[in-house]
Amino acid sequence: MTSKKPVGLRPVLLIAAALAAGAIAGSAAVYVKGMGSGNGIAQPQKFAGLGADCPIAPAKKTALGAAAKGEVAAMTIADQPRTLDGLSFKGPDGRDRSLKDFGGKTVLMNIWATWCFPCREEMPALDRLQNARGGNDFEVVAVNIDTGGDEKPKAFFSETGIKSLAYYRDSSMGVFNALKKEGLAMGLPVTLLIDGKGCVLGSMNGPAKWDSPDAAALIEAAAK
């Protein structure tokens, strides 16, 4: 009796499976899909080359670590805060801005894009945070990195009712690439917690509920 050979996948199906796997891997590299808000995996920080060292009181560092919980548990507090020298982006008026323009303010800097689904989900919460807390001592600086023109990000602001966030842009993606080089950004969204002296206190990869009590407590710890 002639034995039957196992039926294998057709070449076309094998190619399709490979392409699908590549597409999934590619999308994972583009943005970090959070497993619940604020619950991305905290990663070791690499602050070498960012700028000048910043002194931080041990008590403040302890308070920040204790506040990084719940909805913002993925915020990794820096062992040695440093400044972000040379990081620039465009302001609402189209002129160059840097973190020096926010001196004296605690800043929550968020890097986002319209094609990043987790970014789109958390933007309304960032807008509510800015509306509730924004002022002379705090600002959410949400920097869009869509390439091309302003049409898509501005349309997103309009469609989702974003009214409190100022419109910051970097169509070159230079901000994201600089943070990626320093080990601070692995995908989108990425959020930095920065004090009034421009020192990076911590960073988070992945989305969070930024209008939550946990986020408010973290920001208060950074402002003290």
Contacts in CASP RR format, 6 or more apart in sequence:
PFRMAT RR
TARGET T0000
AUTHOR 0000-0000-0000
METHOD contacts of the structure
MODEL  1
MTSKKPVGLRPVLLIAAALAAGAIAGSAAVYVKGMGSGNGIAQPQKFAGL
GADCPIAPAKKTALGAAAKGEVAAMTIADQPRTLDGLSFKGPDGRDRSLK
DFGGKTVLMNIWATWCFPCREEMPALDRLQNARGGNDFEVVAVNIDTGGD
EKPKAFFSETGIKSLAYYRDSSMGVFNALKKEGLAMGLPVTLLIDGKGCV
LGSMNGPAKWDSPDAAALIEAAAK
9 17 0 8 1.000
29 187 0 8 1.000
30 115 0 8 1.000
30 116 0 8 1.000
30 187 0 8 1.000
30 188 0 8 1.000
31 113 0 8 1.000
31 116 0 8 1.000
31 117 0 8 1.000
31 118 0 8 1.000
31 119 0 8 1.000
31 187 0 8 1.000
31 188 0 8 1.000
31 189 0 8 1.000
32 40 0 8 1.000
32 118 0 8 1.000
32 186 0 8 1.000
32 187 0 8 1.000
32 188 0 8 1.000
32 189 0 8 1.000
32 190 0 8 1.000
32 205 0 8 1.000
32 206 0 8 1.000
32 207 0 8 1.000
33 117 0 8 1.000
33 118 0 8 1.000
33 206 0 8 1.000
34 40 0 8 1.000
34 118 0 8 1.000
34 206 0 8 1.000
34 207 0 8 1.000
36 207 0 8 1.000
37 71 0 8 1.000
37 122 0 8 1.000
37 207 0 8 1.000
37 208 0 8 1.000
37 209 0 8 1.000
37 212 0 8 1.000
38 70 0 8 1.000
38 71 0 8 1.000
38 72 0 8 1.000
38 73 0 8 1.000
38 74 0 8 1.000
38 204 0 8 1.000
38 206 0 8 1.000
38 207 0 8 1.000
38 208 0 8 1.000
38 209 0 8 1.000
39 73 0 8 1.000
39 74 0 8 1.000
40 74 0 8 1.000
40 204 0 8 1.000
40 205 0 8 1.000
40 206 0 8 1.000
41 74 0 8 1.000
41 205 0 8 1.000
42 73 0 8 1.000
42 74 0 8 1.000
42 75 0 8 1.000
42 76 0 8 1.000
42 204 0 8 1.000
43 76 0 8 1.000
43 183 0 8 1.000
43 186 0 8 1.000
43 205 0 8 1.000
44 76 0 8 1.000
45 76 0 8 1.000
45 78 0 8 1.000
45 79 0 8 1.000
45 183 0 8 1.000
45 184 0 8 1.000
45 202 0 8 1.000
45 203 0 8 1.000
46 182 0 8 1.000
46 183 0 8 1.000
46 184 0 8 1.000
47 78 0 8 1.000
47 79 0 8 1.000
47 80 0 8 1.000
47 81 0 8 1.000
47 82 0 8 1.000
47 182 0 8 1.000
47 200 0 8 1.000
48 182 0 8 1.000
49 82 0 8 1.000
49 182 0 8 1.000
50 82 0 8 1.000
50 83 0 8 1.000
50 84 0 8 1.000
50 85 0 8 1.000
50 182 0 8 1.000
50 200 0 8 1.000
51 82 0 8 1.000
51 83 0 8 1.000
51 84 0 8 1.000
51 85 0 8 1.000
52 82 0 8 1.000
52 83 0 8 1.000
52 85 0 8 1.000
53 80 0 8 1.000
53 81 0 8 1.000
53 82 0 8 1.000
54 80 0 8 1.000
54 81 0 8 1.000
54 82 0 8 1.000
54 83 0 8 1.000
54 195 0 8 1.000
54 197 0 8 1.000
54 198 0 8 1.000
54 199 0 8 1.000
56 81 0 8 1.000
56 199 0 8 1.000
56 201 0 8 1.000
60 221 0 8 1.000
60 224 0 8 1.000
61 77 0 8 1.000
63 221 0 8 1.000
63 224 0 8 1.000
64 77 0 8 1.000
64 193 0 8 1.000
64 201 0 8 1.000
64 202 0 8 1.000
64 218 0 8 1.000
64 221 0 8 1.000
64 222 0 8 1.000
65 77 0 8 1.000
65 221 0 8 1.000
66 221 0 8 1.000
67 214 0 8 1.000
67 217 0 8 1.000
67 218 0 8 1.000
67 220 0 8 1.000
67 221 0 8 1.000
68 74 0 8 1.000
68 75 0 8 1.000
68 76 0 8 1.000
68 77 0 8 1.000
68 218 0 8 1.000
69 214 0 8 1.000
70 214 0 8 1.000
71 208 0 8 1.000
71 209 0 8 1.000
71 212 0 8 1.000
71 214 0 8 1.000
71 215 0 8 1.000
72 204 0 8 1.000
72 208 0 8 1.000
72 212 0 8 1.000
72 214 0 8 1.000
72 215 0 8 1.000
72 218 0 8 1.000
73 214 0 8 1.000
74 204 0 8 1.000
74 205 0 8 1.000
74 206 0 8 1.000
74 208 0 8 1.000
75 191 0 8 1.000
75 193 0 8 1.000
75 202 0 8 1.000
75 203 0 8 1.000
75 204 0 8 1.000
75 208 0 8 1.000
75 218 0 8 1.000
76 202 0 8 1.000
76 203 0 8 1.000
76 204 0 8 1.000
77 201 0 8 1.000
77 202 0 8 1.000
78 200 0 8 1.000
78 201 0 8 1.000
78 202 0 8 1.000
78 203 0 8 1.000
81 195 0 8 1.000
81 199 0 8 1.000
81 200 0 8 1.000
81 201 0 8 1.000
81 202 0 8 1.000
82 199 0 8 1.000
82 200 0 8 1.000
83 99 0 8 1.000
83 197 0 8 1.000
83 198 0 8 1.000
83 199 0 8 1.000
83 200 0 8 1.000
84 99 0 8 1.000
84 192 0 8 1.000
84 194 0 8 1.000
84 198 0 8 1.000
84 200 0 8 1.000
86 98 0 8 1.000
87 98 0 8 1.000
87 99 0 8 1.000
87 175 0 8 1.000
87 178 0 8 1.000
87 179 0 8 1.000
88 96 0 8 1.000
88 97 0 8 1.000
88 98 0 8 1.000
88 170 0 8 1.000
88 175 0 8 1.000
89 96 0 8 1.000
89 97 0 8 1.000
89 98 0 8 1.000
89 143 0 8 1.000
89 168 0 8 1.000
89 169 0 8 1.000
89 170 0 8 1.000
89 175 0 8 1.000
90 96 0 8 1.000
90 97 0 8 1.000
90 168 0 8 1.000
90 169 0 8 1.000
90 170 0 8 1.000
90 171 0 8 1.000
91 97 0 8 1.000
91 166 0 8 1.000
91 167 0 8 1.000
91 168 0 8 1.000
91 169 0 8 1.000
92 166 0 8 1.000
92 167 0 8 1.000
92 168 0 8 1.000
94 169 0 8 1.000
97 168 0 8 1.000
99 107 0 8 1.000
99 109 0 8 1.000
99 194 0 8 1.000
99 198 0 8 1.000
100 198 0 8 1.000
102 139 0 8 1.000
102 141 0 8 1.000
102 194 0 8 1.000
102 196 0 8 1.000
102 198 0 8 1.000
103 196 0 8 1.000
103 197 0 8 1.000
103 198 0 8 1.000
104 137 0 8 1.000
104 196 0 8 1.000
104 197 0 8 1.000
105 135 0 8 1.000
105 136 0 8 1.000
105 137 0 8 1.000
105 138 0 8 1.000
105 139 0 8 1.000
105 196 0 8 1.000
106 137 0 8 1.000
106 138 0 8 1.000
106 193 0 8 1.000
106 194 0 8 1.000
106 195 0 8 1.000
106 196 0 8 1.000
106 219 0 8 1.000
106 222 0 8 1.000
106 223 0 8 1.000
107 138 0 8 1.000
107 139 0 8 1.000
107 140 0 8 1.000
107 141 0 8 1.000
107 192 0 8 1.000
107 193 0 8 1.000
107 194 0 8 1.000
107 195 0 8 1.000
107 196 0 8 1.000
107 198 0 8 1.000
108 126 0 8 1.000
108 129 0 8 1.000
108 138 0 8 1.000
108 139 0 8 1.000
108 140 0 8 1.000
108 141 0 8 1.000
108 191 0 8 1.000
108 192 0 8 1.000
108 193 0 8 1.000
108 194 0 8 1.000
108 210 0 8 1.000
108 219 0 8 1.000
109 141 0 8 1.000
109 142 0 8 1.000
109 143 0 8 1.000
109 191 0 8 1.000
109 192 0 8 1.000
109 194 0 8 1.000
110 122 0 8 1.000
110 126 0 8 1.000
110 140 0 8 1.000
110 141 0 8 1.000
110 142 0 8 1.000
110 143 0 8 1.000
110 189 0 8 1.000
110 190 0 8 1.000
110 191 0 8 1.000
110 192 0 8 1.000
111 143 0 8 1.000
111 145 0 8 1.000
111 175 0 8 1.000
111 176 0 8 1.000
111 179 0 8 1.000
111 185 0 8 1.000
111 188 0 8 1.000
111 189 0 8 1.000
111 190 0 8 1.000
111 191 0 8 1.000
112 119 0 8 1.000
112 120 0 8 1.000
112 122 0 8 1.000
112 123 0 8 1.000
112 142 0 8 1.000
112 143 0 8 1.000
112 144 0 8 1.000
112 145 0 8 1.000
112 188 0 8 1.000
112 189 0 8 1.000
113 119 0 8 1.000
113 144 0 8 1.000
113 145 0 8 1.000
113 146 0 8 1.000
113 188 0 8 1.000
114 120 0 8 1.000
114 144 0 8 1.000
114 146 0 8 1.000
114 152 0 8 1.000
114 153 0 8 1.000
114 156 0 8 1.000
115 146 0 8 1.000
116 188 0 8 1.000
116 189 0 8 1.000
118 188 0 8 1.000
118 189 0 8 1.000
118 206 0 8 1.000
118 207 0 8 1.000
119 188 0 8 1.000
119 189 0 8 1.000
119 207 0 8 1.000
120 156 0 8 1.000
120 160 0 8 1.000
121 207 0 8 1.000
122 189 0 8 1.000
122 207 0 8 1.000
122 208 0 8 1.000
122 209 0 8 1.000
122 210 0 8 1.000
123 142 0 8 1.000
123 156 0 8 1.000
123 160 0 8 1.000
123 162 0 8 1.000
123 165 0 8 1.000
124 160 0 8 1.000
124 161 0 8 1.000
124 162 0 8 1.000
125 208 0 8 1.000
125 209 0 8 1.000
125 210 0 8 1.000
125 211 0 8 1.000
125 212 0 8 1.000
126 140 0 8 1.000
126 142 0 8 1.000
126 165 0 8 1.000
126 210 0 8 1.000
126 211 0 8 1.000
127 140 0 8 1.000
127 161 0 8 1.000
127 162 0 8 1.000
127 163 0 8 1.000
127 164 0 8 1.000
127 165 0 8 1.000
128 164 0 8 1.000
128 210 0 8 1.000
128 211 0 8 1.000
129 140 0 8 1.000
129 210 0 8 1.000
129 211 0 8 1.000
129 215 0 8 1.000
130 139 0 8 1.000
130 140 0 8 1.000
130 164 0 8 1.000
130 165 0 8 1.000
131 163 0 8 1.000
131 164 0 8 1.000
132 211 0 8 1.000
133 216 0 8 1.000
133 219 0 8 1.000
134 140 0 8 1.000
134 164 0 8 1.000
137 223 0 8 1.000
138 219 0 8 1.000
138 223 0 8 1.000
139 166 0 8 1.000
140 165 0 8 1.000
140 210 0 8 1.000
141 166 0 8 1.000
141 168 0 8 1.000
142 165 0 8 1.000
142 166 0 8 1.000
142 168 0 8 1.000
143 168 0 8 1.000
143 169 0 8 1.000
143 170 0 8 1.000
143 175 0 8 1.000
144 153 0 8 1.000
144 167 0 8 1.000
144 168 0 8 1.000
144 169 0 8 1.000
144 170 0 8 1.000
145 169 0 8 1.000
145 170 0 8 1.000
145 171 0 8 1.000
145 173 0 8 1.000
145 174 0 8 1.000
145 175 0 8 1.000
145 176 0 8 1.000
145 188 0 8 1.000
146 152 0 8 1.000
146 153 0 8 1.000
146 169 0 8 1.000
146 171 0 8 1.000
147 171 0 8 1.000
147 172 0 8 1.000
147 173 0 8 1.000
148 171 0 8 1.000
149 171 0 8 1.000
150 169 0 8 1.000
153 167 0 8 1.000
153 169 0 8 1.000
154 167 0 8 1.000
156 162 0 8 1.000
157 165 0 8 1.000
157 167 0 8 1.000
170 176 0 8 1.000
176 185 0 8 1.000
176 187 0 8 1.000
176 188 0 8 1.000
176 190 0 8 1.000
179 185 0 8 1.000
179 190 0 8 1.000
179 192 0 8 1.000
179 203 0 8 1.000
180 186 0 8 1.000
180 187 0 8 1.000
184 190 0 8 1.000
184 192 0 8 1.000
184 200 0 8 1.000
184 203 0 8 1.000
185 203 0 8 1.000
185 205 0 8 1.000
186 205 0 8 1.000
187 205 0 8 1.000
187 206 0 8 1.000
188 206 0 8 1.000
189 205 0 8 1.000
189 206 0 8 1.000
189 207 0 8 1.000
190 203 0 8 1.000
190 204 0 8 1.000
190 205 0 8 1.000
190 206 0 8 1.000
191 203 0 8 1.000
191 204 0 8 1.000
191 206 0 8 1.000
191 208 0 8 1.000
192 200 0 8 1.000
192 202 0 8 1.000
192 203 0 8 1.000
192 204 0 8 1.000
193 200 0 8 1.000
193 201 0 8 1.000
193 202 0 8 1.000
193 203 0 8 1.000
193 204 0 8 1.000
193 218 0 8 1.000
193 219 0 8 1.000
193 222 0 8 1.000
194 200 0 8 1.000
194 201 0 8 1.000
195 201 0 8 1.000
195 222 0 8 1.000
195 223 0 8 1.000
201 222 0 8 1.000
208 215 0 8 1.000
209 215 0 8 1.000
END
